[in-house]
Amino acid sequence: AYNANPTSMNAALDNFCAMNFAHKTAILGDMLELGAETLKKHQQIIEKLVECNFDSVFLIGENFQKCSSDFKTFNSRADFENFLKKTPITNSAILIKGSHGIGLEKLVEFL
């Protein structure tokens, strides 16, 4: 969860999609510093997630929240942490990816 841009996010999703796990969960945080293409690039990632057909997808950050999606979105990591306290993720391989500024590495203690 140290860095995220459209290229690295797509590569991570491709690799996770190809892995053979019974259940998969993707937790993605905003990609920061994309400039004028920000919302377009986040929407493209959402479209890729639809293709991957993971069991669960959670999107964290203001940019993902502004996009069109049926996935569960959270404004901040703290909001998602509160969700995890009430609804833990079990029996699932988990992909965590987002820009460092979102702080997704701190989620480990809640998983």
Contacts in CASP RR format, 6 or more apart in sequence:
PFRMAT RR
TARGET T0000
AUTHOR 0000-0000-0000
METHOD contacts of the structure
MODEL  1
AYNANPTSMNAALDNFCAMNFAHKTAILGDMLELGAETLKKHQQIIEKLV
ECNFDSVFLIGENFQKCSSDFKTFNSRADFENFLKKTPITNSAILIKGSH
GIGLEKLVEFL
1 29 0 8 1.000
1 96 0 8 1.000
1 97 0 8 1.000
1 98 0 8 1.000
1 100 0 8 1.000
1 102 0 8 1.000
1 103 0 8 1.000
1 104 0 8 1.000
1 105 0 8 1.000
1 107 0 8 1.000
2 100 0 8 1.000
2 105 0 8 1.000
3 98 0 8 1.000
3 99 0 8 1.000
3 100 0 8 1.000
4 28 0 8 1.000
4 29 0 8 1.000
4 30 0 8 1.000
4 31 0 8 1.000
4 32 0 8 1.000
4 97 0 8 1.000
4 98 0 8 1.000
4 99 0 8 1.000
5 31 0 8 1.000
5 34 0 8 1.000
6 31 0 8 1.000
6 34 0 8 1.000
6 41 0 8 1.000
6 44 0 8 1.000
6 45 0 8 1.000
8 97 0 8 1.000
9 28 0 8 1.000
9 31 0 8 1.000
9 45 0 8 1.000
9 97 0 8 1.000
9 98 0 8 1.000
10 45 0 8 1.000
10 48 0 8 1.000
12 95 0 8 1.000
12 97 0 8 1.000
13 26 0 8 1.000
13 45 0 8 1.000
13 48 0 8 1.000
13 49 0 8 1.000
13 52 0 8 1.000
13 95 0 8 1.000
16 24 0 8 1.000
16 26 0 8 1.000
16 52 0 8 1.000
16 54 0 8 1.000
16 93 0 8 1.000
16 95 0 8 1.000
17 51 0 8 1.000
17 52 0 8 1.000
19 93 0 8 1.000
21 92 0 8 1.000
21 93 0 8 1.000
22 91 0 8 1.000
23 55 0 8 1.000
23 91 0 8 1.000
23 92 0 8 1.000
23 93 0 8 1.000
24 52 0 8 1.000
24 54 0 8 1.000
24 55 0 8 1.000
24 56 0 8 1.000
24 92 0 8 1.000
24 93 0 8 1.000
24 94 0 8 1.000
24 95 0 8 1.000
25 54 0 8 1.000
25 55 0 8 1.000
25 56 0 8 1.000
25 57 0 8 1.000
25 58 0 8 1.000
25 89 0 8 1.000
25 92 0 8 1.000
25 93 0 8 1.000
25 94 0 8 1.000
25 95 0 8 1.000
26 49 0 8 1.000
26 52 0 8 1.000
26 54 0 8 1.000
26 56 0 8 1.000
26 57 0 8 1.000
26 58 0 8 1.000
26 94 0 8 1.000
26 95 0 8 1.000
26 97 0 8 1.000
27 57 0 8 1.000
27 58 0 8 1.000
27 60 0 8 1.000
27 80 0 8 1.000
27 94 0 8 1.000
27 95 0 8 1.000
27 96 0 8 1.000
27 97 0 8 1.000
27 104 0 8 1.000
27 107 0 8 1.000
28 45 0 8 1.000
28 49 0 8 1.000
28 57 0 8 1.000
28 58 0 8 1.000
28 59 0 8 1.000
28 60 0 8 1.000
28 64 0 8 1.000
28 95 0 8 1.000
28 96 0 8 1.000
28 97 0 8 1.000
28 98 0 8 1.000
29 59 0 8 1.000
29 60 0 8 1.000
29 61 0 8 1.000
29 64 0 8 1.000
29 97 0 8 1.000
29 98 0 8 1.000
29 99 0 8 1.000
29 102 0 8 1.000
29 104 0 8 1.000
30 42 0 8 1.000
30 60 0 8 1.000
30 61 0 8 1.000
30 62 0 8 1.000
30 63 0 8 1.000
30 64 0 8 1.000
30 98 0 8 1.000
30 99 0 8 1.000
30 102 0 8 1.000
31 38 0 8 1.000
31 41 0 8 1.000
31 42 0 8 1.000
31 45 0 8 1.000
31 63 0 8 1.000
31 98 0 8 1.000
31 99 0 8 1.000
32 99 0 8 1.000
32 101 0 8 1.000
32 102 0 8 1.000
33 99 0 8 1.000
34 41 0 8 1.000
38 63 0 8 1.000
39 63 0 8 1.000
39 66 0 8 1.000
39 67 0 8 1.000
42 63 0 8 1.000
42 64 0 8 1.000
42 66 0 8 1.000
42 67 0 8 1.000
43 67 0 8 1.000
43 68 0 8 1.000
46 59 0 8 1.000
46 64 0 8 1.000
46 67 0 8 1.000
46 68 0 8 1.000
46 69 0 8 1.000
46 71 0 8 1.000
49 57 0 8 1.000
49 71 0 8 1.000
55 92 0 8 1.000
56 72 0 8 1.000
56 89 0 8 1.000
56 92 0 8 1.000
57 71 0 8 1.000
57 72 0 8 1.000
58 71 0 8 1.000
58 72 0 8 1.000
58 73 0 8 1.000
58 74 0 8 1.000
58 80 0 8 1.000
58 83 0 8 1.000
59 65 0 8 1.000
59 69 0 8 1.000
59 71 0 8 1.000
59 72 0 8 1.000
59 73 0 8 1.000
59 74 0 8 1.000
60 73 0 8 1.000
60 74 0 8 1.000
60 75 0 8 1.000
60 76 0 8 1.000
60 77 0 8 1.000
60 79 0 8 1.000
60 80 0 8 1.000
60 102 0 8 1.000
60 104 0 8 1.000
61 73 0 8 1.000
61 74 0 8 1.000
61 75 0 8 1.000
61 76 0 8 1.000
61 102 0 8 1.000
62 75 0 8 1.000
64 73 0 8 1.000
65 73 0 8 1.000
65 74 0 8 1.000
65 75 0 8 1.000
72 83 0 8 1.000
74 80 0 8 1.000
74 83 0 8 1.000
77 102 0 8 1.000
77 103 0 8 1.000
77 104 0 8 1.000
77 106 0 8 1.000
77 107 0 8 1.000
80 107 0 8 1.000
81 106 0 8 1.000
81 107 0 8 1.000
81 110 0 8 1.000
84 107 0 8 1.000
84 110 0 8 1.000
84 111 0 8 1.000
85 110 0 8 1.000
88 111 0 8 1.000
89 111 0 8 1.000
94 111 0 8 1.000
96 104 0 8 1.000
96 105 0 8 1.000
96 107 0 8 1.000
97 104 0 8 1.000
98 104 0 8 1.000
END
